[in-house]
Amino acid sequence: MSSARARSPTPYGPCRQFRISTVRPEGRPHVTPLPAVWRDGALHFATGPEERKARNLAANPETVLTTGVNLWDKGYDLVVEGTAVRVADDAELRGLAAAWEEKYGSFWHYEVRDGCFHHGAGHAYVFAVRPRTVFGFGKGEPFSQTRWRFGR
């Protein structure tokens, strides 16, 4: 696997579906799909405070987000490793709420108050993951693997 320090990964902005991998407190893995927004150098996602991924992150904030296509011979997959940090500043959350709606449409309209996204009767915590290491996998001829490291 090569390390390409002079290049940066494809922007995550157009990616619409991600999968997050966390670890349950007893050590078993947990993976679930979710939408995410790239803003200010981090991937952001939202989850209810009682959802499994939020509880897992409370015990261990290390996470992996992946995106790509479900084909072995076409497309490009990304694996983003980092630490999930809760975003609770209402001003920052308002900007993220606008970015969510711009990317995903009015279904994803969030109100912001008390350090959370609010949608219908529920509320969600928002987390930011700044990439520490990103792996890119080009599929099809030519197949490729690239690693980017950040913050070293």
Secondary structure in CASP SS format (residue, H / E / C, confidence):
PFRMAT SS
TARGET T0000
AUTHOR 0000-0000-0000
METHOD secondary structure of the structure
MODEL  1
M C 1.00
S E 1.00
S E 1.00
A C 1.00
R C 1.00
A C 1.00
R C 1.00
S C 1.00
P C 1.00
T C 1.00
P C 1.00
Y C 1.00
G C 1.00
P C 1.00
C C 1.00
R C 1.00
Q C 1.00
F E 1.00
R E 1.00
I E 1.00
S E 1.00
T E 1.00
V E 1.00
R C 1.00
P C 1.00
E C 1.00
G C 1.00
R C 1.00
P E 1.00
H E 1.00
V E 1.00
T E 1.00
P E 1.00
L E 1.00
P C 1.00
A C 1.00
V E 1.00
W E 1.00
R E 1.00
D C 1.00
G C 1.00
A E 1.00
L E 1.00
H E 1.00
F E 1.00
A E 1.00
T E 1.00
G C 1.00
P C 1.00
E C 1.00
E C 1.00
R H 1.00
K H 1.00
A H 1.00
R H 1.00
N H 1.00
L H 1.00
A H 1.00
A H 1.00
N C 1.00
P C 1.00
E E 1.00
T E 1.00
V E 1.00
L E 1.00
T E 1.00
T E 1.00
G C 1.00
V C 1.00
N C 1.00
L C 1.00
W C 1.00
D C 1.00
K C 1.00
G C 1.00
Y E 1.00
D E 1.00
L E 1.00
V E 1.00
V E 1.00
E E 1.00
G E 1.00
T E 1.00
A E 1.00
V E 1.00
R E 1.00
V E 1.00
A C 1.00
D C 1.00
D H 1.00
A H 1.00
E H 1.00
L H 1.00
R H 1.00
G H 1.00
L H 1.00
A H 1.00
A H 1.00
A H 1.00
W H 1.00
E H 1.00
E H 1.00
K H 1.00
Y H 1.00
G C 1.00
S H 1.00
F H 1.00
W H 1.00
H C 1.00
Y C 1.00
E E 1.00
V E 1.00
R E 1.00
D C 1.00
G C 1.00
C E 1.00
F E 1.00
H E 1.00
H E 1.00
G C 1.00
A C 1.00
G E 1.00
H E 1.00
A E 1.00
Y E 1.00
V E 1.00
F E 1.00
A E 1.00
V E 1.00
R E 1.00
P E 1.00
R E 1.00
T E 1.00
V E 1.00
F E 1.00
G E 1.00
F E 1.00
G E 1.00
K C 1.00
G C 1.00
E C 1.00
P C 1.00
F C 1.00
S E 1.00
Q E 1.00
T E 1.00
R E 1.00
W E 1.00
R E 1.00
F C 1.00
G C 1.00
R C 1.00
END
